[in-house]
Amino acid sequence: MVYCSDQTHSSLQKAFQQKCASKFREEKLQAKIKVLETLATETTEENEIEKMEIEKKKKLEEEDLVRLRKHKESSDSQVIALKEALARPVK
Protein backbone atom coordinates (compact mmCIF):
# COMPACT_ATOMS: atom_id res chain seq x y z
CA MET A 1 0.00 0.00 0.00
CA VAL A 2 1.27 3.47 -0.98
CA TYR A 3 0.85 6.39 1.35
CA CYS A 4 0.96 9.98 0.17
CA SER A 5 0.59 13.33 1.80
CA ASP A 6 -2.74 15.17 1.80
CA GLN A 7 -1.30 17.68 -0.62
CA THR A 8 -0.22 14.95 -3.07
CA HIS A 9 -3.57 13.22 -2.67
CA SER A 10 -5.38 16.51 -3.32
CA SER A 11 -3.23 17.18 -6.40
CA LEU A 12 -3.90 13.70 -7.76
CA GLN A 13 -7.61 14.05 -7.09
CA LYS A 14 -7.70 17.44 -8.83
CA ALA A 15 -5.78 16.06 -11.85
CA PHE A 16 -8.21 13.12 -12.04
CA GLN A 17 -11.22 15.47 -11.92
CA GLN A 18 -9.73 17.66 -14.65
CA LYS A 19 -9.08 14.59 -16.79
CA CYS A 20 -12.68 13.42 -16.29
CA ALA A 21 -14.04 16.89 -17.07
CA SER A 22 -11.86 17.09 -20.17
CA LYS A 23 -13.04 13.67 -21.36
CA PHE A 24 -16.66 14.67 -20.72
CA ARG A 25 -16.24 17.88 -22.76
CA GLU A 26 -14.58 15.92 -25.57
CA GLU A 27 -17.42 13.38 -25.65
CA LYS A 28 -19.97 16.20 -25.60
CA LEU A 29 -18.21 17.92 -28.51
CA GLN A 30 -18.01 14.66 -30.45
CA ALA A 31 -21.76 14.19 -29.97
CA LYS A 32 -22.40 17.74 -31.24
CA ILE A 33 -20.14 17.13 -34.24
CA LYS A 34 -22.04 13.95 -35.07
CA VAL A 35 -25.37 15.79 -34.87
CA LEU A 36 -24.07 18.60 -37.10
CA GLU A 37 -22.69 16.11 -39.63
CA THR A 38 -26.05 14.33 -39.71
CA LEU A 39 -27.88 17.63 -40.22
CA ALA A 40 -25.49 18.61 -42.98
CA THR A 41 -25.99 15.28 -44.74
CA GLU A 42 -29.78 15.52 -44.47
CA THR A 43 -29.71 19.11 -45.69
CA THR A 44 -27.58 18.12 -48.68
CA GLU A 45 -29.98 15.28 -49.51
CA GLU A 46 -32.99 17.60 -49.15
CA ASN A 47 -31.29 20.17 -51.40
CA GLU A 48 -30.63 17.50 -54.04
CA ILE A 49 -34.28 16.38 -53.94
CA GLU A 50 -35.47 19.99 -54.16
CA LYS A 51 -33.07 20.64 -57.04
CA MET A 52 -34.42 17.60 -58.92
CA GLU A 53 -38.02 18.76 -58.34
CA ILE A 54 -37.18 22.26 -59.60
CA GLU A 55 -35.50 20.82 -62.71
CA LYS A 56 -38.52 18.58 -63.36
CA LYS A 57 -40.89 21.54 -62.98
CA LYS A 58 -38.70 23.66 -65.27
CA LYS A 59 -38.73 20.94 -67.93
CA LEU A 60 -42.53 20.68 -67.74
CA GLU A 61 -42.83 24.47 -68.04
CA GLU A 62 -40.55 24.46 -71.09
CA GLU A 63 -42.66 21.70 -72.68
CA ASP A 64 -45.81 23.74 -71.97
CA LEU A 65 -44.19 26.80 -73.53
CA VAL A 66 -43.33 24.85 -76.70
CA ARG A 67 -46.89 23.47 -76.87
CA LEU A 68 -48.41 26.94 -76.39
CA ARG A 69 -46.15 28.46 -79.06
CA LYS A 70 -47.19 25.79 -81.55
CA HIS A 71 -50.83 26.41 -80.68
CA LYS A 72 -50.33 30.16 -81.16
CA GLU A 73 -48.67 29.62 -84.54
CA SER A 74 -51.56 27.44 -85.60
CA SER A 75 -54.08 30.03 -84.40
CA ASP A 76 -52.19 32.82 -86.14
CA SER A 77 -52.22 30.82 -89.38
CA GLN A 78 -55.97 30.27 -89.07
CA VAL A 79 -56.56 33.99 -88.43
CA ILE A 80 -54.49 34.91 -91.51
CA ALA A 81 -56.41 32.37 -93.62
CA LEU A 82 -59.76 33.73 -92.40
CA LYS A 83 -58.69 37.35 -93.06
CA GLU A 84 -57.61 36.40 -96.58
CA ALA A 85 -60.94 34.64 -97.13
CA LEU A 86 -62.80 37.74 -95.99
CA ALA A 87 -60.70 39.99 -98.17
CA ARG A 88 -61.57 38.03 -101.34
CA PRO A 89 -64.44 39.41 -103.28
CA VAL A 90 -67.61 37.40 -103.14
CA LYS A 91 -68.59 35.93 -106.53
C-alpha positions as protocol buffer text, in pm:
chain_id: "A"
residue {
  index: 1
  type: MET
  ca { x: 0 y: 0 z: 0 }
}
residue {
  index: 2
  type: VAL
  ca { x: 127 y: 347 z: -98 }
}
residue {
  index: 3
  type: TYR
  ca { x: 85 y: 639 z: 135 }
}
residue {
  index: 4
  type: CYS
  ca { x: 96 y: 998 z: 17 }
}
residue {
  index: 5
  type: SER
  ca { x: 59 y: 1333 z: 180 }
}
residue {
  index: 6
  type: ASP
  ca { x: -274 y: 1517 z: 180 }
}
residue {
  index: 7
  type: GLN
  ca { x: -130 y: 1768 z: -62 }
}
residue {
  index: 8
  type: THR
  ca { x: -22 y: 1495 z: -307 }
}
residue {
  index: 9
  type: HIS
  ca { x: -357 y: 1322 z: -267 }
}
residue {
  index: 10
  type: SER
  ca { x: -538 y: 1651 z: -332 }
}
residue {
  index: 11
  type: SER
  ca { x: -323 y: 1718 z: -640 }
}
residue {
  index: 12
  type: LEU
  ca { x: -390 y: 1370 z: -776 }
}
residue {
  index: 13
  type: GLN
  ca { x: -761 y: 1405 z: -709 }
}
residue {
  index: 14
  type: LYS
  ca { x: -770 y: 1744 z: -883 }
}
residue {
  index: 15
  type: ALA
  ca { x: -578 y: 1606 z: -1185 }
}
residue {
  index: 16
  type: PHE
  ca { x: -821 y: 1312 z: -1204 }
}
residue {
  index: 17
  type: GLN
  ca { x: -1122 y: 1547 z: -1192 }
}
residue {
  index: 18
  type: GLN
  ca { x: -973 y: 1766 z: -1465 }
}
residue {
  index: 19
  type: LYS
  ca { x: -908 y: 1459 z: -1679 }
}
residue {
  index: 20
  type: CYS
  ca { x: -1268 y: 1342 z: -1629 }
}
residue {
  index: 21
  type: ALA
  ca { x: -1404 y: 1689 z: -1707 }
}
residue {
  index: 22
  type: SER
  ca { x: -1186 y: 1709 z: -2017 }
}
residue {
  index: 23
  type: LYS
  ca { x: -1304 y: 1367 z: -2136 }
}
residue {
  index: 24
  type: PHE
  ca { x: -1666 y: 1467 z: -2072 }
}
residue {
  index: 25
  type: ARG
  ca { x: -1624 y: 1788 z: -2276 }
}
residue {
  index: 26
  type: GLU
  ca { x: -1458 y: 1592 z: -2557 }
}
residue {
  index: 27
  type: GLU
  ca { x: -1742 y: 1338 z: -2565 }
}
residue {
  index: 28
  type: LYS
  ca { x: -1997 y: 1620 z: -2560 }
}
residue {
  index: 29
  type: LEU
  ca { x: -1821 y: 1792 z: -2851 }
}
residue {
  index: 30
  type: GLN
  ca { x: -1801 y: 1466 z: -3045 }
}
residue {
  index: 31
  type: ALA
  ca { x: -2176 y: 1419 z: -2997 }
}
residue {
  index: 32
  type: LYS
  ca { x: -2240 y: 1774 z: -3124 }
}
residue {
  index: 33
  type: ILE
  ca { x: -2014 y: 1713 z: -3424 }
}
residue {
  index: 34
  type: LYS
  ca { x: -2204 y: 1395 z: -3507 }
}
residue {
  index: 35
  type: VAL
  ca { x: -2537 y: 1579 z: -3487 }
}
residue {
  index: 36
  type: LEU
  ca { x: -2407 y: 1860 z: -3710 }
}
residue {
  index: 37
  type: GLU
  ca { x: -2269 y: 1611 z: -3963 }
}
residue {
  index: 38
  type: THR
  ca { x: -2605 y: 1433 z: -3971 }
}
residue {
  index: 39
  type: LEU
  ca { x: -2788 y: 1763 z: -4022 }
}
residue {
  index: 40
  type: ALA
  ca { x: -2549 y: 1861 z: -4298 }
}
residue {
  index: 41
  type: THR
  ca { x: -2599 y: 1528 z: -4474 }
}
residue {
  index: 42
  type: GLU
  ca { x: -2978 y: 1552 z: -4447 }
}
residue {
  index: 43
  type: THR
  ca { x: -2971 y: 1911 z: -4569 }
}
residue {
  index: 44
  type: THR
  ca { x: -2758 y: 1812 z: -4868 }
}
residue {
  index: 45
  type: GLU
  ca { x: -2998 y: 1528 z: -4951 }
}
residue {
  index: 46
  type: GLU
  ca { x: -3299 y: 1760 z: -4915 }
}
residue {
  index: 47
  type: ASN
  ca { x: -3129 y: 2017 z: -5140 }
}
residue {
  index: 48
  type: GLU
  ca { x: -3063 y: 1750 z: -5404 }
}
residue {
  index: 49
  type: ILE
  ca { x: -3428 y: 1638 z: -5394 }
}
residue {
  index: 50
  type: GLU
  ca { x: -3547 y: 1999 z: -5416 }
}
residue {
  index: 51
  type: LYS
  ca { x: -3307 y: 2064 z: -5704 }
}
residue {
  index: 52
  type: MET
  ca { x: -3442 y: 1760 z: -5892 }
}
residue {
  index: 53
  type: GLU
  ca { x: -3802 y: 1876 z: -5834 }
}
residue {
  index: 54
  type: ILE
  ca { x: -3718 y: 2226 z: -5960 }
}
residue {
  index: 55
  type: GLU
  ca { x: -3550 y: 2082 z: -6271 }
}
residue {
  index: 56
  type: LYS
  ca { x: -3852 y: 1858 z: -6336 }
}
residue {
  index: 57
  type: LYS
  ca { x: -4089 y: 2154 z: -6298 }
}
residue {
  index: 58
  type: LYS
  ca { x: -3870 y: 2366 z: -6527 }
}
residue {
  index: 59
  type: LYS
  ca { x: -3873 y: 2094 z: -6793 }
}
residue {
  index: 60
  type: LEU
  ca { x: -4253 y: 2068 z: -6774 }
}
residue {
  index: 61
  type: GLU
  ca { x: -4283 y: 2447 z: -6804 }
}
residue {
  index: 62
  type: GLU
  ca { x: -4055 y: 2446 z: -7109 }
}
residue {
  index: 63
  type: GLU
  ca { x: -4266 y: 2170 z: -7268 }
}
residue {
  index: 64
  type: ASP
  ca { x: -4581 y: 2374 z: -7197 }
}
residue {
  index: 65
  type: LEU
  ca { x: -4419 y: 2680 z: -7353 }
}
residue {
  index: 66
  type: VAL
  ca { x: -4333 y: 2485 z: -7670 }
}
residue {
  index: 67
  type: ARG
  ca { x: -4689 y: 2347 z: -7687 }
}
residue {
  index: 68
  type: LEU
  ca { x: -4841 y: 2694 z: -7639 }
}
residue {
  index: 69
  type: ARG
  ca { x: -4615 y: 2846 z: -7906 }
}
residue {
  index: 70
  type: LYS
  ca { x: -4719 y: 2579 z: -8155 }
}
residue {
  index: 71
  type: HIS
  ca { x: -5083 y: 2641 z: -8068 }
}
residue {
  index: 72
  type: LYS
  ca { x: -5033 y: 3016 z: -8116 }
}
residue {
  index: 73
  type: GLU
  ca { x: -4867 y: 2962 z: -8454 }
}
residue {
  index: 74
  type: SER
  ca { x: -5156 y: 2744 z: -8560 }
}
residue {
  index: 75
  type: SER
  ca { x: -5408 y: 3003 z: -8440 }
}
residue {
  index: 76
  type: ASP
  ca { x: -5219 y: 3282 z: -8614 }
}
residue {
  index: 77
  type: SER
  ca { x: -5222 y: 3082 z: -8938 }
}
residue {
  index: 78
  type: GLN
  ca { x: -5597 y: 3027 z: -8907 }
}
residue {
  index: 79
  type: VAL
  ca { x: -5656 y: 3399 z: -8843 }
}
residue {
  index: 80
  type: ILE
  ca { x: -5449 y: 3491 z: -9151 }
}
residue {
  index: 81
  type: ALA
  ca { x: -5641 y: 3237 z: -9362 }
}
residue {
  index: 82
  type: LEU
  ca { x: -5976 y: 3373 z: -9240 }
}
residue {
  index: 83
  type: LYS
  ca { x: -5869 y: 3735 z: -9306 }
}
residue {
  index: 84
  type: GLU
  ca { x: -5761 y: 3640 z: -9658 }
}
residue {
  index: 85
  type: ALA
  ca { x: -6094 y: 3464 z: -9713 }
}
residue {
  index: 86
  type: LEU
  ca { x: -6280 y: 3774 z: -9599 }
}
residue {
  index: 87
  type: ALA
  ca { x: -6070 y: 3999 z: -9817 }
}
residue {
  index: 88
  type: ARG
  ca { x: -6157 y: 3803 z: -10134 }
}
residue {
  index: 89
  type: PRO
  ca { x: -6444 y: 3941 z: -10328 }
}
residue {
  index: 90
  type: VAL
  ca { x: -6761 y: 3740 z: -10314 }
}
residue {
  index: 91
  type: LYS
  ca { x: -6859 y: 3593 z: -10653 }
}
